[in-house]
Amino acid sequence: TAVLLHHNYDVHLAEINTAPNGKVFDRFLIKYSSDEDAHITDEDLKKAIASSVQAFLEKDQHIRSSIAETLGAVLVSRTLARKSNQPTRVIVEDVENSTKLTVSTADRQGLIFIITNVLYSLGINLNSVKIDTKGYHVEDIFVVELNGKSLSKQMADILAIRLARLLDQDNISASDIVALFD
């Protein structure tokens, strides 16, 4: 998602699945955030994104350095969110050996990137996600686990608080995301 954000794309639908063997299959329906580079052909876009993803994944350095380098000084603002004045709501429920996390918040560019980085910073694995964007509001459902089990009450509370605090900020910089790993 960092690469998509770097290329100025919004994720409107996503299918993210992690198999029991650890293999991951992600599919995204993306939309360009502005008309600035709308002239780029689909083939050129595919090549640019594929090249960026490969470069991002092949780096030997820690993920936080890759994020900072990929995004530079990108500022993720709640431009879309201003149309919605509802605070972020995070609901956490246990389901079998995993945890269902429902995030209800104002839409913004980079939303999935922000949420997945909070999960990653806490060592939480993402098993699946359902993205549901309705106008300027989203209700995304994440199925997550930690070490093959559902989240403890303490971890669930930490996650919900971090997400709500971060997502209710008007502007989030790349350095805010990198700071999650400190």
C-alpha positions as a Markdown table, in Angstrom:
| # | Residue | x | y | z |
|---|---|---|---|---|
| 1 | Thr | 0.0 | 0.0 | 0.0 |
| 2 | Ala | 3.0 | 2.3 | 0.5 |
| 3 | Val | 3.8 | 2.0 | -3.2 |
| 4 | Leu | 0.2 | 2.7 | -4.2 |
| 5 | Leu | 0.2 | 5.8 | -2.0 |
| 6 | His | 3.6 | 6.9 | -3.4 |
| 7 | His | 2.0 | 6.7 | -6.9 |
| 8 | Asn | -1.0 | 8.7 | -5.7 |
| 9 | Tyr | -3.6 | 6.0 | -5.8 |
| 10 | Asp | -6.5 | 5.3 | -3.5 |
| 11 | Val | -7.6 | 1.8 | -2.6 |
| 12 | His | -11.3 | 1.4 | -3.1 |
| 13 | Leu | -11.6 | -2.4 | -2.7 |
| 14 | Ala | -9.1 | -4.9 | -1.5 |
| 15 | Glu | -8.9 | -8.6 | -1.1 |
| 16 | Ile | -6.1 | -9.6 | 1.2 |
| 17 | Asn | -5.7 | -13.2 | 2.2 |
| 18 | Thr | -2.9 | -15.0 | 4.1 |
| 19 | Ala | -2.9 | -18.8 | 3.6 |
| 20 | Pro | -2.0 | -21.1 | 6.6 |
| 21 | Asn | 1.4 | -21.7 | 5.0 |
| 22 | Gly | 2.2 | -18.0 | 5.1 |
| 23 | Lys | 1.8 | -17.2 | 1.4 |
| 24 | Val | -0.1 | -13.9 | 0.8 |
| 25 | Phe | -2.4 | -13.0 | -2.1 |
| 26 | Asp | -3.5 | -9.4 | -2.3 |
| 27 | Arg | -5.7 | -7.7 | -5.0 |
| 28 | Phe | -6.6 | -4.1 | -5.0 |
| 29 | Leu | -9.1 | -2.0 | -7.0 |
| 30 | Ile | -7.4 | 1.4 | -7.2 |
| 31 | Lys | -8.3 | 4.8 | -8.4 |
| 32 | Tyr | -6.0 | 7.7 | -9.2 |
| 33 | Ser | -6.3 | 10.5 | -6.6 |
| 34 | Ser | -6.0 | 13.3 | -9.1 |
| 35 | Asp | -6.0 | 14.0 | -12.8 |
| 36 | Glu | -2.3 | 15.1 | -12.8 |
| 37 | Asp | -0.9 | 11.9 | -14.4 |
| 38 | Ala | -4.2 | 10.5 | -15.8 |
| 39 | His | -2.5 | 10.3 | -19.2 |
| 40 | Ile | -0.3 | 7.3 | -18.2 |
| 41 | Thr | -1.3 | 4.1 | -20.0 |
| 42 | Asp | -2.5 | 1.0 | -18.1 |
| 43 | Glu | 0.6 | -0.9 | -19.3 |
| 44 | Asp | 3.0 | 1.8 | -18.2 |
| 45 | Leu | 1.2 | 2.0 | -14.8 |
| 46 | Lys | 1.5 | -1.8 | -14.3 |
| 47 | Lys | 5.2 | -1.7 | -15.0 |
| 48 | Ala | 5.8 | 1.3 | -12.7 |
| 49 | Ile | 3.9 | -0.2 | -9.8 |
| 50 | Ala | 5.4 | -3.7 | -10.3 |
| 51 | Ser | 8.9 | -2.2 | -10.4 |
| 52 | Ser | 8.2 | -0.1 | -7.3 |
| 53 | Val | 6.8 | -3.1 | -5.3 |
| 54 | Gln | 9.7 | -5.3 | -6.3 |
| 55 | Ala | 12.2 | -2.7 | -5.3 |
| 56 | Phe | 10.4 | -2.1 | -2.0 |
| 57 | Leu | 10.3 | -5.8 | -1.1 |
| 58 | Glu | 13.9 | -6.5 | -2.1 |
| 59 | Lys | 15.5 | -3.9 | 0.1 |
| 60 | Asp | 17.7 | -5.4 | 2.9 |
| 61 | Gln | 16.9 | -2.6 | 5.3 |
| 62 | His | 14.3 | -2.6 | 8.0 |
| 63 | Ile | 10.7 | -1.8 | 6.9 |
| 64 | Arg | 10.6 | 1.6 | 8.6 |
| 65 | Ser | 13.5 | 2.8 | 6.5 |
| 66 | Ser | 11.8 | 1.6 | 3.3 |
| 67 | Ile | 8.6 | 3.3 | 4.3 |
| 68 | Ala | 10.4 | 6.6 | 5.0 |
| 69 | Glu | 12.4 | 6.4 | 1.8 |
| 70 | Thr | 9.4 | 5.4 | -0.4 |
| 71 | Leu | 7.1 | 8.1 | 0.9 |
| 72 | Gly | 9.6 | 10.9 | 1.7 |
| 73 | Ala | 7.6 | 13.8 | 3.0 |
| 74 | Val | 4.2 | 12.7 | 1.8 |
| 75 | Leu | 1.5 | 14.1 | 4.0 |
| 76 | Val | -1.7 | 12.1 | 4.2 |
| 77 | Ser | -4.5 | 14.6 | 4.9 |
| 78 | Arg | -8.1 | 14.0 | 5.7 |
| 79 | Thr | -9.3 | 16.1 | 2.8 |
| 80 | Leu | -12.1 | 13.7 | 2.1 |
| 81 | Ala | -12.7 | 13.3 | 5.8 |
| 82 | Arg | -13.7 | 16.9 | 6.3 |
| 83 | Lys | -17.1 | 16.0 | 4.8 |
| 84 | Ser | -17.6 | 13.6 | 7.7 |
| 85 | Asn | -17.3 | 14.8 | 11.3 |
| 86 | Gln | -17.8 | 11.4 | 12.9 |
| 87 | Pro | -14.9 | 10.2 | 15.1 |
| 88 | Thr | -13.2 | 7.0 | 14.3 |
| 89 | Arg | -14.8 | 3.9 | 15.9 |
| 90 | Val | -12.9 | 0.7 | 16.3 |
| 91 | Ile | -14.8 | -2.5 | 17.4 |
| 92 | Val | -12.8 | -5.6 | 18.3 |
| 93 | Glu | -14.4 | -9.0 | 18.5 |
| 94 | Asp | -12.9 | -12.5 | 19.0 |
| 95 | Val | -13.7 | -15.0 | 16.3 |
| 96 | Glu | -12.3 | -18.6 | 16.6 |
| 97 | Asn | -8.4 | -18.2 | 16.7 |
| 98 | Ser | -8.4 | -14.7 | 15.4 |
| 99 | Thr | -9.8 | -11.2 | 16.0 |
| 100 | Lys | -12.2 | -9.3 | 13.9 |
| 101 | Leu | -11.4 | -5.6 | 13.8 |
| 102 | Thr | -14.1 | -3.2 | 12.4 |
| 103 | Val | -12.8 | 0.3 | 11.6 |
| 104 | Ser | -15.4 | 2.9 | 10.9 |
| 105 | Thr | -13.9 | 6.2 | 9.9 |
| 106 | Ala | -13.8 | 9.0 | 7.4 |
| 107 | Asp | -12.2 | 8.1 | 4.1 |
| 108 | Arg | -8.8 | 9.4 | 3.3 |
| 109 | Gln | -6.0 | 8.7 | 0.9 |
| 110 | Gly | -3.6 | 6.1 | 2.4 |
| 111 | Leu | -6.1 | 4.7 | 4.9 |
| 112 | Ile | -5.2 | 1.1 | 4.3 |
| 113 | Phe | -1.5 | 2.0 | 4.4 |
| 114 | Ile | -2.0 | 3.6 | 7.8 |
| 115 | Ile | -4.0 | 0.8 | 9.3 |
| 116 | Thr | -1.7 | -2.0 | 8.1 |
| 117 | Asn | 1.3 | -0.1 | 9.4 |
| 118 | Val | -0.2 | 0.1 | 12.9 |
| 119 | Leu | -0.9 | -3.7 | 12.7 |
| 120 | Tyr | 2.7 | -4.3 | 11.5 |
| 121 | Ser | 4.2 | -2.1 | 14.3 |
| 122 | Leu | 2.5 | -4.3 | 16.9 |
| 123 | Gly | 3.5 | -7.6 | 15.3 |
| 124 | Ile | -0.1 | -8.4 | 14.4 |
| 125 | Asn | -0.7 | -10.5 | 11.3 |
| 126 | Leu | -3.4 | -9.6 | 8.8 |
| 127 | Asn | -5.3 | -12.7 | 7.6 |
| 128 | Ser | -8.0 | -11.0 | 5.5 |
| 129 | Val | -9.7 | -7.6 | 5.0 |
| 130 | Lys | -13.0 | -6.4 | 3.5 |
| 131 | Ile | -12.9 | -2.8 | 2.3 |
| 132 | Asp | -16.2 | -1.0 | 2.2 |
| 133 | Thr | -16.1 | 2.6 | 1.1 |
| 134 | Lys | -19.4 | 4.5 | 1.0 |
| 135 | Gly | -19.0 | 8.1 | -0.2 |
| 136 | Tyr | -16.7 | 9.8 | 2.4 |
| 137 | His | -17.0 | 7.1 | 5.0 |
| 138 | Val | -15.5 | 3.6 | 5.3 |
| 139 | Glu | -16.3 | 0.5 | 7.3 |
| 140 | Asp | -13.4 | -1.9 | 6.9 |
| 141 | Ile | -13.2 | -5.3 | 8.4 |
| 142 | Phe | -9.9 | -6.8 | 9.2 |
| 143 | Val | -9.3 | -10.4 | 10.5 |
| 144 | Val | -6.1 | -10.4 | 12.4 |
| 145 | Glu | -4.1 | -12.7 | 14.8 |
| 146 | Leu | -1.0 | -12.6 | 16.9 |
| 147 | Asn | 1.2 | -15.7 | 17.0 |
| 148 | Gly | -1.7 | -17.9 | 15.6 |
| 149 | Lys | -4.2 | -16.7 | 18.3 |
| 150 | Ser | -6.8 | -14.0 | 18.8 |
| 151 | Leu | -5.5 | -10.8 | 20.4 |
| 152 | Ser | -5.4 | -10.5 | 24.1 |
| 153 | Lys | -7.7 | -7.9 | 25.7 |
| 154 | Gln | -4.7 | -5.7 | 26.4 |
| 155 | Met | -3.4 | -5.9 | 22.8 |
| 156 | Ala | -6.9 | -5.3 | 21.4 |
| 157 | Asp | -7.2 | -2.1 | 23.6 |
| 158 | Ile | -3.8 | -0.8 | 22.5 |
| 159 | Leu | -4.6 | -1.4 | 18.9 |
| 160 | Ala | -8.0 | 0.3 | 19.1 |
| 161 | Ile | -6.6 | 3.3 | 20.9 |
| 162 | Arg | -3.6 | 3.7 | 18.4 |
| 163 | Leu | -5.9 | 3.4 | 15.4 |
| 164 | Ala | -8.5 | 5.9 | 16.7 |
| 165 | Arg | -5.9 | 8.5 | 17.7 |
| 166 | Leu | -4.0 | 8.3 | 14.5 |
| 167 | Leu | -7.0 | 8.2 | 12.2 |
| 168 | Asp | -8.7 | 11.2 | 13.9 |
| 169 | Gln | -5.6 | 13.4 | 13.1 |
| 170 | Asp | -6.2 | 15.8 | 10.2 |
| 171 | Asn | -2.7 | 15.2 | 8.8 |
| 172 | Ile | -0.4 | 12.3 | 9.1 |
| 173 | Ser | 3.2 | 12.4 | 7.8 |
| 174 | Ala | 5.5 | 9.6 | 6.8 |
| 175 | Ser | 7.4 | 10.3 | 10.0 |
| 176 | Asp | 4.2 | 9.7 | 12.0 |
| 177 | Ile | 4.0 | 6.2 | 10.5 |
| 178 | Val | 7.8 | 5.5 | 11.0 |
| 179 | Ala | 7.4 | 6.6 | 14.7 |
| 180 | Leu | 5.0 | 3.7 | 15.2 |
| 181 | Phe | 8.1 | 1.4 | 15.1 |
| 182 | Asp | 9.9 | 3.2 | 17.9 |
